Amino acid sequence: KDAIIGMKESCQRIENRQKIIVQRTKAALHYSNMALFETDKEGRMTWGNANLLELTKKTTNRWNPKASYMIEGFDWISIIEEEYREDVLAEFKSCLNMNRRFIRDTKLIDGKRVQLLGYPYKISDAEHGGFLISITEKKEV
């Protein structure tokens, strides 16, 4: 009985530490100077930082300050220029299926050239729990 109680307390401590780690990571990513978002294992956006929100506002011609621009699901693809969306999404889905890094140069709907760079949250060689993706502006040469 004491061993079971001890195991229960150990599990609770591990769970509490995990919650703290998740919150610490989200806070650090939130204040990053890059536009970042996370997806689930299907590619649907589950979280985006403040810089992604700003990028979304800037790429939208008719920005409404009362509207919510915190995109979710597959809405993240809507900031990509329409002619590139299908290719970007096809490459991303390939990376989802193969559990590998995602990197793609593309254009946003405002014409800005960007690079999408994403890494899977690997659980094993064959399984992941989603991706963390950054969007960085490409400097014109």
N, C-alpha and C positions, 0 to 999 in steps of 0.2 A: 504494500500500500504506500509506504514512504517513497519507494522508487517511482511509482506512478505519479505521485504529487510532485516529486523532484523533476520528473520529465515534463510535466505540465508547466511548471514554473520556468524551466529552461526554454520550452517552446514559446512561452509568452514573452520572455526576454528577447529571443531571436526575432519574433514578430514585431516587437516594439522597435528594435534596432533597424529592422528593414523599413518600417514606416518613416523613421528619421532619415535614413539614407535616401529614400525616394523624395522626401520633402527638401532635403539639402540639395539634391541634384536638380530638382525643378527650380529652386531658387537661383542656383548658379547659372542654369541655362536661361532663365528669365532675364537676367541682367547681362547676358552676353551681348557683344556689339554686333553680332550677326543675326540675320533672320533665320530662325530655327523652327522646325516642327517635327513632331513625332507621328508615326503611323502605327496602326495595329498590324497584325501579321497578314491582313488582306490588302493593306495599302491605304486604308481610310485614315485621314488625319484625326488624331485624338487630342492633340495639344499643340499650341503655337505660342511663341514668346512675343513680347511687346514689339520687337523689331519686325516681326512678320506682320503684325497688325498695322504698323506704320507703312511698311512696303505695300500692303494691300490697299491702304487708303491712297497712297501716292499713285498707284497704277490705275486707280478708278477715276475716270474723268468727272463723274457726277457724284462726288463724295458727299454723303449726307451725314453730318455729325451725330444725328439722332439714331442712325441705323447701326446695326451690329455688323462689323466686318470680321469678326472672329470666325473664320471659315471652319468647316468641319467636313468629315467624310471625304469624298472625292472632289469637293469644291476647290481644293488647292490647285487643281489643274487649270482652273478658270483664270488664274493670273498669267498663264502662259499664252503667248500669241496663238491664235486659233490654228494656224497652219502647222504648228509644231506639236500640238497637244497629243495627237494620236501616236507619233513617234516617241515622245517623252513617256507617255503612259505605257506603251508597249515595252520599252526598255526597262522601265521601273518594274513592271509585272514580271519580266524575265529575271530581274535581280531578286524579287520576292521569292520566286519559285526556286532559284538556284542558291539562295542564301549568300549572295555576294554583294560587294560594294556597288553602289549606283553612282555614276558620274555622267553628267550630260550638260553640254553647253547649249543654251537656247536663248530665246527672246521673250520678254514679258509683253503684256498687251500694250504697254506704253512705249515699246521699241527698245527698251534697255536690254543690253546683252548681259546675261547672267550665267553662272555655273551652279547646277544643283549637284550636291555631293552628299551621299547618304551611306550610312553603315548600319548593318543589321545588328540588333541586340541578340547575339548568338546564344542559343541555349545548348546546341550541339552542332556538329558539322552539317546536319540535315534539317535543323529546326531553329527558328528564330521567334522572337516575341514582338517584332515590329522593327521600324527603322527610325533613326534620327537623321534628319536631312537639313543641310544648310543651303542658303541661297546667297551667293556673293556676286557682286557686280563685277563684270569683266571690264577692265580699262581698255579704251580704244587706243590702238598703237598707230 
